[in-house]
Amino acid sequence: MTYQSNPTSDGVPNVKPSAPLDIMFLQDATGGQQPYIDTARNGITQICNTLLSGGKFAAEDLRFGLIAFRDHPPQELSFIVQEFPFTTDFGRFASNLASLTAEGGGDEPDSQTDALSAACKADWKDEATKVVVLITDSPPHGIGEDGDGFPQGCPLQIDPLRVATRMGRAGITLYVIACEPTLSQYYKVRSFLYAAASDASLITQRACDFYQGLVKKTGGKVVNLGNLSVLPTLIAGSALEAVDSEIYVAKHQAEVRSMANDQKMNASEISLRLYGNFVAAGMQHSTLVVDNMYEQRTQGEQNVDIWFNAENLHDAKNNIQQVEGNHILKKYQTPGVEQSAAVETQPISLAQVETVVQKCLMREL
């Protein structure tokens, strides 16, 4: 990274203009996703303005890429993934989104894993902050959900946990924008193979916990989306969080590795020491502030850790325990409820420092 990361007088990281930012959208293009596609397309100007407002990079150093995904045959016969390369032409990117029609998909799980793998291999700028934003209302194959046409996982034998590990090592941060309450509360079985159950709503038991464990491997987050109007803010805020995180990684990676290797400190000890130093120095961090829609569940948190620590799906899914009750707080169980979201500059949190330390320790040298 080529950031100048000395803090300003107010503690905000100071960076050179034109620090590149690459954002790859992974867009679910199956049935029900058209409103999300249209909102992202219509909101591209808002997204760009939010990203550029802080002066951390110039417009020509902001690139958007797109990978649309559906599913494997026989669940879906149109395409598995459809790739659009990175571009600095925001109009072209909007046109790429406009070319997508949300339809099909077969069974509920889709080809998210294939899209993640394609994103990992994309033409990223070496010096850029690398962000993947996955927008979806369904899980990938193979995590143990009911009605999965490929219960053993991706037919091409790509493992999403292994892909996420590679992303983390390569400095690619994954954010999942979870279209709620569909992802966690219910879904419709779409395939003719399950026609007898096509009118029945099914509870997704594993999707949300899986995604939280998956993004943790990259230092990213799951961001809940309950109202389409806040989608542009969630996309821009996720990217800005990643930008500031990478600034701190660039400045402190050598220090963190020294504490781990020479002083034999564990990640928690390193995080607490850095956090104390950052607080004393008044360090700031861009923060996406959004209403939390999820219930706190001890077993769910344990499942997240299982997904995070596992090397592959096989090692994880047989150890996942069922969590009773609904993932979603009662007030958010109706689609389209009011939801607030904003991007703020706040004092750096312990959780954000822990993310910096994790990224420093996982990166390839």
C-alpha positions as a printed Julia matrix, in Angstrom:
365×3 Matrix{Float64}:
   0.0     0.0     0.0
   1.21    3.53   -0.71
  -0.79    5.45    1.86
   0.62    8.28    3.93
  -1.03    7.4     7.24
   0.12   10.0     9.74
  -2.89   11.25   11.71
  -4.09   14.8    11.35
  -4.68   16.99   14.37
  -8.19   15.57   14.78
  -6.98   11.96   14.62
  -8.32   11.19   11.16
  -5.86    9.14    9.05
  -4.24   11.34    6.42
  -3.85    9.8     2.99
  -2.46   10.92   -0.32
  -5.0    11.85   -2.99
  -5.58    9.2    -5.66
  -5.17    6.17   -3.4
  -6.94    3.58   -5.62
 -10.15    1.83   -4.59
 -11.48   -1.24   -6.41
 -15.02   -2.39   -5.59
 -16.35   -5.63   -7.06
 -20.11   -6.11   -6.84
 -21.33   -9.71   -6.63
 -24.98   -9.35   -7.57
 -27.56  -12.08   -7.1
 -29.51  -12.12  -10.39
 -32.11  -14.74   -9.43
 -35.83  -14.22   -8.96
 -36.79  -11.47   -6.52
 -33.55   -9.48   -6.85
 -34.65   -6.94   -9.48
 -35.44   -4.19   -6.93
 -31.91   -4.51   -5.49
 -30.31   -4.4    -8.94
 -32.34   -1.33   -9.88
 -31.59    0.45   -6.61
 -27.84   -0.14   -6.95
 -27.96    1.14  -10.55
 -30.01    4.23   -9.67
 -27.84    4.91   -6.63
 -24.45    4.81   -8.36
 -24.13    8.61   -8.36
 -24.89    8.74   -4.64
 -22.38    5.96   -4.0
 -19.66    7.75   -5.97
 -20.33   11.11   -4.33
 -20.13    9.56   -0.86
 -16.89    7.76   -1.69
 -15.25   10.82   -3.24
 -16.41   13.36   -0.65
 -13.55   12.65    1.77
 -10.83   13.38   -0.77
  -8.99   10.11   -0.13
  -8.89    9.24   -3.81
  -9.66   10.82   -7.17
 -12.5     9.76   -9.48
 -10.09    8.16  -11.95
  -8.77    5.87   -9.2
 -12.21    4.54   -8.29
 -13.09    1.36  -10.21
 -16.25   -0.72  -10.14
 -16.53   -4.31  -11.31
 -19.55   -6.6   -11.47
 -20.12  -10.34  -11.3
 -23.73  -11.49  -11.62
 -24.62  -15.01  -10.53
 -27.51  -17.45  -10.75
 -26.93  -21.2   -10.44
 -25.66  -24.45  -11.97
 -27.77  -26.64  -14.26
 -30.21  -28.26  -13.92
 -31.3   -25.74  -11.28
 -30.65  -22.86  -13.7
 -29.9   -23.1   -17.42
 -29.02  -19.48  -18.25
 -25.65  -18.85  -16.57
 -23.63  -19.63  -13.46
 -21.72  -16.33  -13.35
 -21.55  -13.4   -15.73
 -18.47  -11.18  -15.41
 -18.03   -7.49  -16.21
 -14.47   -6.15  -15.81
 -13.42   -3.23  -13.63
 -14.11    0.19  -15.1
 -13.66    3.83  -14.11
 -16.63    4.72  -16.34
 -19.5     4.94  -13.86
 -22.04    5.19  -16.67
 -20.78    1.94  -18.15
 -21.02    0.27  -14.76
 -24.61    1.46  -14.39
 -25.34    0.08  -17.87
 -23.85   -3.26  -16.86
 -26.24   -3.38  -13.91
 -29.12   -2.32  -16.16
 -28.41   -5.26  -18.45
 -29.28   -7.71  -15.66
 -32.72   -9.23  -15.35
 -33.5   -11.05  -12.11
 -35.12  -14.38  -12.83
 -34.76  -18.11  -12.3
 -32.43  -19.69   -9.81
 -33.97  -23.11   -9.26
 -33.56  -24.24   -5.66
 -32.92  -21.58   -3.04
 -29.1   -21.83   -2.68
 -27.3   -20.23   -5.61
 -23.81  -19.94   -7.12
 -22.37  -17.43   -4.66
 -19.3   -19.64   -4.3
 -18.53  -19.43   -8.02
 -18.93  -15.65   -7.9
 -16.57  -15.39   -4.92
 -14.0   -17.49   -6.75
 -14.26  -15.3    -9.85
 -13.88  -12.18   -7.7
 -10.75  -13.58   -6.08
  -9.21  -13.95   -9.56
 -10.27  -10.52  -10.85
  -7.84   -7.94  -12.22
  -7.25   -6.06   -8.98
  -4.75   -3.2    -8.79
  -1.94   -4.28   -6.5
  -1.9    -0.98   -4.61
  -5.7    -0.59   -4.35
  -7.98   -1.12   -1.39
  -9.84   -4.22   -2.58
 -13.49   -4.59   -1.59
 -16.05   -7.22   -2.59
 -19.72   -6.44   -1.91
 -22.0    -9.48   -2.16
 -25.71   -8.6    -2.39
 -27.99  -11.6    -1.89
 -31.05  -13.05   -0.18
 -29.96  -16.7    -0.33
 -27.18  -19.01    0.9
 -24.62  -20.85   -1.24
 -24.8   -24.58   -1.8
 -23.47  -27.05    0.71
 -23.94  -25.35    4.09
 -26.69  -27.71    5.23
 -29.9   -25.83    4.39
 -33.06  -27.75    3.47
 -34.02  -28.02   -0.2
 -30.46  -27.76   -1.51
 -30.13  -29.29   -4.97
 -26.36  -29.64   -4.43
 -26.08  -30.56   -0.74
 -22.38  -31.45   -1.07
 -21.61  -27.92   -2.25
 -20.59  -26.27   -5.5
 -20.69  -28.8    -8.39
 -17.24  -27.52   -9.45
 -15.93  -28.45   -5.98
 -15.05  -24.86   -5.07
 -15.2   -24.36   -1.31
 -16.35  -20.89   -0.18
 -14.43  -21.06    3.11
 -11.2   -21.77    1.25
 -11.94  -18.95   -1.19
 -12.53  -16.51    1.68
  -9.21  -17.52    3.24
  -7.45  -16.76   -0.05
  -9.22  -13.42   -0.24
  -8.09  -12.49    3.24
  -4.48  -13.37    2.48
  -4.64  -11.34   -0.75
  -5.99   -8.25    1.0
  -9.53   -8.5    -0.38
 -12.21   -7.54    2.15
 -15.65   -9.14    1.75
 -18.86   -7.43    2.81
 -22.18   -9.27    2.54
 -25.3    -7.13    2.24
 -27.97   -9.5     3.5
 -31.4    -8.8     1.98
 -33.64   -9.2     4.99
 -35.89  -10.58    6.26
 -35.72  -13.01    3.32
 -32.24  -14.37    3.99
 -32.82  -15.22    7.64
 -36.54  -15.54    8.06
 -37.87  -17.49    5.11
 -37.51  -18.34    1.48
 -39.59  -19.96   -1.22
 -38.48  -23.22   -2.81
 -38.32  -22.31   -6.49
 -37.28  -25.45   -8.34
 -39.73  -27.7   -10.16
 -37.93  -30.51   -8.34
 -39.57  -29.25   -5.16
 -42.88  -28.21   -6.69
 -44.86  -29.93   -3.95
 -43.37  -27.51   -1.45
 -43.43  -24.43   -3.68
 -46.01  -22.62   -1.58
 -44.34  -23.34    1.74
 -42.12  -20.83    3.5
 -38.97  -22.4     4.91
 -36.81  -21.14    7.75
 -33.15  -20.65    6.88
 -31.22  -22.01    9.82
 -27.61  -21.43    8.77
 -27.28  -18.7     6.14
 -26.75  -15.65    8.36
 -24.28  -17.35   10.73
 -22.44  -18.81    7.74
 -22.0   -15.44    6.08
 -20.78  -13.87    9.33
 -18.12  -16.55    9.66
 -17.22  -16.23    5.97
 -16.66  -12.46    5.99
 -14.68  -12.68    9.22
 -12.0   -14.61    7.32
 -11.39  -11.43    5.28
 -11.86   -8.8     7.98
 -15.26   -7.86    6.53
 -18.81   -7.69    7.85
 -22.38   -8.77    7.22
 -24.56   -5.69    6.83
 -28.3    -6.17    7.18
 -30.56   -4.5     4.6
 -34.23   -4.18    5.46
 -35.14   -1.16    3.34
 -34.0    -0.56   -0.23
 -33.55    3.17    0.32
 -30.39    2.67    2.4
 -28.62    0.31   -0.04
 -26.35    3.01   -1.58
 -25.27    4.12    1.91
 -24.49    0.54    2.93
 -22.33    0.01   -0.17
 -20.39    3.28    0.2
 -20.05    2.94    3.97
 -18.69   -0.58    3.71
 -16.04    0.57    1.24
 -15.04    3.57    3.34
 -14.66    1.36    6.41
 -12.36   -0.88    4.4
 -10.31    2.09    3.16
  -9.57    3.31    6.69
  -8.88   -0.22    7.89
  -6.3    -0.66    5.13
  -4.61    2.61    6.07
  -4.06    1.31    9.6
  -2.9    -2.06    8.27
  -0.3    -0.4     6.07
   1.03    1.67    8.95
   1.03   -1.0    11.66
   1.61   -4.35    9.91
   5.31   -4.52   10.79
   4.58   -3.52   14.38
   1.82   -6.13   14.73
   3.99   -8.9    13.29
   6.82   -7.92   15.62
   4.53   -8.14   18.64
   3.3   -11.55   17.47
   6.66  -13.04   16.47
   9.17  -11.36   18.78
   7.07  -10.63   21.85
   4.88  -13.75   21.47
   1.69  -11.77   22.03
  -1.61  -13.23   20.85
  -4.1   -11.31   18.71
  -6.21  -10.2    21.68
  -3.19   -8.85   23.54
  -1.98   -7.0    20.46
  -5.42   -5.52   19.85
  -5.74   -4.23   23.41
  -2.31   -2.6    23.32
  -2.92   -0.94   19.96
  -6.4     0.15   21.01
  -4.99    1.87   24.08
  -2.43    3.66   21.93
  -5.03    4.68   19.35
  -7.45    6.0    21.97
  -4.68    8.02   23.61
  -3.83    9.5    20.21
  -7.48   10.27   19.4
  -7.5     8.1    16.26
 -10.64    8.11   14.1
 -12.21    5.6    11.71
 -14.94    5.83    9.08
 -17.86    3.84   10.46
 -21.04    2.56    8.85
 -23.8     3.11   11.4
 -26.87    1.01   10.61
 -29.77   -0.38   12.61
 -29.05   -3.91   13.8
 -31.85   -6.29   12.8
 -30.48   -9.45   14.41
 -31.18  -11.08   17.75
 -28.17  -11.91   19.9
 -27.96  -15.69   20.23
 -25.17  -17.52   22.05
 -25.4   -20.63   19.89
 -25.47  -18.49   16.78
 -22.24  -16.79   17.85
 -20.67  -20.21   18.41
 -21.76  -21.27   14.92
 -20.12  -18.15   13.46
 -16.86  -19.13   15.13
 -17.13  -22.67   13.75
 -17.53  -21.37   10.2
 -14.7   -18.86   10.73
 -12.21  -21.37   12.12
 -12.98  -24.21    9.7
 -10.76  -24.79    6.66
 -13.61  -26.17    4.56
 -17.36  -26.83    4.55
 -16.96  -30.51    5.43
 -15.1   -29.68    8.64
 -17.69  -27.12    9.68
 -21.23  -28.06    8.77
 -21.53  -31.24   10.81
 -20.61  -29.26   13.93
 -23.2   -26.53   13.44
 -25.97  -26.62   16.03
 -29.54  -25.55   15.33
 -30.56  -22.21   16.82
 -34.13  -21.96   18.01
 -36.28  -18.96   17.16
 -36.1   -16.28   14.5
 -32.84  -14.63   13.51
 -34.62  -11.3    13.0
 -35.9    -8.97   15.69
 -39.7    -8.85   15.63
 -39.92   -5.21   14.48
 -37.9    -6.06   11.35
 -39.76   -9.19   10.28
 -41.89   -7.24    7.8
 -40.13   -6.33    4.53
 -39.55   -2.63    3.88
 -39.64   -1.42    7.48
 -37.96    1.87    8.33
 -34.19    1.55    8.66
 -31.55    4.2     9.22
 -27.98    4.15    7.9
 -25.18    6.72    7.84
 -21.42    6.95    7.39
 -19.74    8.73   10.3
 -16.21    9.47   11.43
 -15.95    8.13   14.98
 -13.23    7.27   17.48
 -11.77    3.95   16.44
 -13.43    1.03   18.25
 -11.86   -2.06   19.75
 -13.65   -4.18   17.13
 -12.08   -2.1    14.35
  -8.63   -2.48   15.91
  -9.2    -6.24   16.16
  -9.97   -6.25   12.44
  -6.74   -4.36   11.69
  -4.73   -6.85   13.74
  -6.42   -9.83   12.09
  -5.66   -8.42    8.64
  -2.03   -7.75    9.58
  -1.56  -11.33   10.77
  -3.33  -13.03    7.84
  -1.72  -11.14    4.96
   0.8   -12.73    2.65
   4.2   -11.04    2.84
